[in-house]
Amino acid sequence: MNILDKIVLRKKEEVALAKQSVSVKQLEAGLHFNRNPYVFKDFLLDEKRTGIIAEFKRRSPSKGVINDQVTVEDVTRAYVAAGASALSVLTDVDFFGGHNNDLLAARAVNEIPVLRKDFMIDEYQILEAKALGADIILLIAAILTPAEIKNFSSLAKSLGLNVLLEVHNLEELQRSICKDLDAIGVNNRNLADFTVNIQTSFDLVNQIPDEFMKISESAISAPQTINELRAAGFNGFLIGENFMKTPNPGQAMEEFSKQLISV
Ligand SMILES: O=P(O)(O)OC[C@@H](O)[C@@H](O)c1c[nH]c2ccccc12
């Protein structure tokens, strides 16, 4: 079994447990359930920002511990100060060392869109994302059927959430595309075997219809790469490890951003 299959199996157990401890009614009564999410596109296209979706990631199955010395509040605030267009916060516990409380903490101290970075396999998690104060959910084409993508994105839209669909190849893109998506992300990392290749983004960018925001995800470690990805048509750039592996991720992003060609 590959790692993605393991994650999905575990996620099913986790969601079953969550459903037992917090009912949908309780989620709907949650602190943030009725807030109006930020519009992802507006922040990506804001010329005063960098287009970077800056991720808080303590560890990953491929790299082990990346950084467990920093707080989500300090890091996310510094990312915003350094020009992030959105924040990405891992809520997966077992494989990425994240927590729902990390999302709540990021929400509490920032006023830009926050992506709930997790493996969504059940509508319950979308309601949970809304209750936790997320603005954007991630749907990973590799683990969902086209029907699930359609239903999940339509539910998310009905809650005012933005939807980011993640694909890794043309086949996933073509079978998964549907009207309720806001953004399509090309993951440069193959989640099944962890190999990375930025070329994946360049190969797929022109296959993504222009009505969607285009995001390049993972393995970005040089400002020059962003300049090239932007020239190729990307509007957003999801970066985690390159910042998180340093003692001061916000400062790392600040230094990095100085070398970007402004739009
Ligand atoms: O740390 P990186 O290589 O900059 O990658 C960030 C982000 O793209 C990556 O964490 C990611 C992309 N898609 C995911 C799906 C689930 C968990 C994590 C991810």
The ligand as an ORCA input file, in Angstrom:
! r2SCAN-3c Opt
* xyz 0 1
  O       6.590     21.926      1.618
  P       6.446     22.178      0.155
  O       7.254     21.262     -0.706
  O       6.673     23.643     -0.179
  O       4.908     21.853     -0.237
  C       3.836     22.601      0.321
  C       2.491     21.956     -0.072
  O       2.347     22.078     -1.468
  C       2.440     20.486      0.365
  O       2.508     20.476      1.740
  C       1.172     19.775     -0.099
  C       0.613     19.862     -1.326
  N      -0.502     19.115     -1.390
  C      -0.696     18.507     -0.211
  C      -1.721     17.647      0.210
  C      -1.685     17.217      1.503
  C      -0.658     17.545      2.370
  C       0.378     18.395      1.965
  C       0.354     18.881      0.654
*
